[in-house]
Amino acid sequence: MHVLTVLDHPNPNAFSAAAAQAFMRGAQAAGHSTELADLNAEGFNPLWSLADIKNTTPPDVLAEQARIARADAICLVFPLFWWGMPAMTKGWVDRVFRWGWAYDQLDDPETSLQRARSGVLLVPAGGRSDEIKNEGYLEALETAWIKGTFGYFGLSPRKLEVLYGATGSDARRAALLEQSYKIGFTLASPNDGCA
Ligand SMILES: Cc1cc2nc3c(=O)[nH]c(=O)nc-3n(C[C@H](O)[C@H](O)[C@H](O)COP(=O)(O)O)c2cc1C
């Protein structure tokens, strides 16, 4: 498969960047080709604006759509910010998943205009797993992203992989990078099992 990894972090030495690299190494070890979209390094403009409302798709959005078009699997790597996506990732989704290209009917999640691709959200988080799970945050994120955004987009199968305690000890981080590698290595094929 061809795997697109979309990374959102301004620091190339951040844990998130290391998690993206570990994921890609795992995918490569499983025989997949990989492509990295490093949104901050590339200077992607995440601000949805008047140009995005017009009929003509802006060139920078077309370039991102072309990346998606050649991918069989997509992995988004971004740190959990205020129980949501950082602005760069949010803006990438807002602008790239355009009406008429990604979807056309707002009330039916089965009407994605895109072919099925498998999808992973690899999300480093400062919080502990018990905190995030017991307080209902994980369920909220699953609803918004797995059922909502990426279900709409037609990623299948798709899953949210939260890397809990990502600001923890070196040993903790090493274990999370190993986990990221395994997630890349065991990446599902499109439509392989249930979402
Ligand atoms: C603006 C901001 C908001 C954050 N919000 C959350 C949050 O809602 N939940 C959480 O568990 N961690 C939160 N964190 C912690 C980050 O998720 C954590 O620092 C990050 O995953 C570590 O990865 P990095 O070293 O690649 O940045 C937040 C951090 C920042 C800077």
The ligand as an SDF file (V2000), in Angstrom:
LIG
                    3D

 31 33  0  0  0  0  0  0  0  0999 V2000
   -1.9850   24.1050   23.7570 C   0  0  0  0  0  0  0  0  0  0  0  0
   -1.8890   22.7410   24.3810 C   0  0  0  0  0  0  0  0  0  0  0  0
   -3.0530   22.0610   24.7180 C   0  0  0  0  0  0  0  0  0  0  0  0
   -3.0000   20.7810   25.2600 C   0  0  0  0  0  0  0  0  0  0  0  0
   -4.1640   20.1270   25.5580 N   0  0  0  0  0  0  0  0  0  0  0  0
   -4.1190   18.8580   26.0210 C   0  0  0  0  0  0  0  0  0  0  0  0
   -5.3150   18.1560   26.2900 C   0  0  0  0  0  0  0  0  0  0  0  0
   -6.4260   18.6490   26.1020 O   0  0  0  0  0  0  0  0  0  0  0  0
   -5.2140   16.8810   26.7730 N   0  0  0  0  0  0  0  0  0  0  0  0
   -4.0030   16.2710   26.9830 C   0  0  0  0  0  0  0  0  0  0  0  0
   -3.9850   15.1090   27.3880 O   0  0  0  0  0  0  0  0  0  0  0  0
   -2.8440   16.9110   26.7040 N   0  0  0  0  0  0  0  0  0  0  0  0
   -2.8770   18.2000   26.2460 C   0  0  0  0  0  0  0  0  0  0  0  0
   -1.7130   18.8730   25.9640 N   0  0  0  0  0  0  0  0  0  0  0  0
   -0.4330   18.1380   26.0650 C   0  0  0  0  0  0  0  0  0  0  0  0
    0.0160   17.6810   24.6940 C   0  0  0  0  0  0  0  0  0  0  0  0
   -0.8730   16.7640   24.1270 O   0  0  0  0  0  0  0  0  0  0  0  0
    1.4130   17.0800   24.8000 C   0  0  0  0  0  0  0  0  0  0  0  0
    2.2630   18.1120   25.2150 O   0  0  0  0  0  0  0  0  0  0  0  0
    1.9040   16.5140   23.4910 C   0  0  0  0  0  0  0  0  0  0  0  0
    1.1610   15.4150   23.1000 O   0  0  0  0  0  0  0  0  0  0  0  0
    3.3530   16.0980   23.6150 C   0  0  0  0  0  0  0  0  0  0  0  0
    3.8420   15.8370   22.3260 O   0  0  0  0  0  0  0  0  0  0  0  0
    4.9640   16.7860   21.6750 P   0  0  0  0  0  0  0  0  0  0  0  0
    6.1710   16.6910   22.5790 O   0  0  0  0  0  0  0  0  0  0  0  0
    5.1880   16.2050   20.3160 O   0  0  0  0  0  0  0  0  0  0  0  0
    4.4200   18.1820   21.6180 O   0  0  0  0  0  0  0  0  0  0  0  0
   -1.7410   20.1580   25.4640 C   0  0  0  0  0  0  0  0  0  0  0  0
   -0.5650   20.8590   25.1390 C   0  0  0  0  0  0  0  0  0  0  0  0
   -0.6350   22.1320   24.6190 C   0  0  0  0  0  0  0  0  0  0  0  0
    0.6450   22.8600   24.2710 C   0  0  0  0  0  0  0  0  0  0  0  0
  1  2  1  0
  2  3  1  0
  2 30  2  0
  3  4  2  0
  4  5  1  0
  4 28  1  0
  5  6  2  0
  6  7  1  0
  6 13  1  0
  7  8  2  0
  7  9  1  0
  9 10  1  0
 10 11  2  0
 10 12  1  0
 12 13  2  0
 13 14  1  0
 14 15  1  0
 14 28  1  0
 15 16  1  0
 16 17  1  0
 16 18  1  0
 18 19  1  0
 18 20  1  0
 20 21  1  0
 20 22  1  0
 22 23  1  0
 23 24  1  0
 24 25  2  0
 24 26  1  0
 24 27  1  0
 28 29  2  0
 29 30  1  0
 30 31  1  0
M  END
$$$$
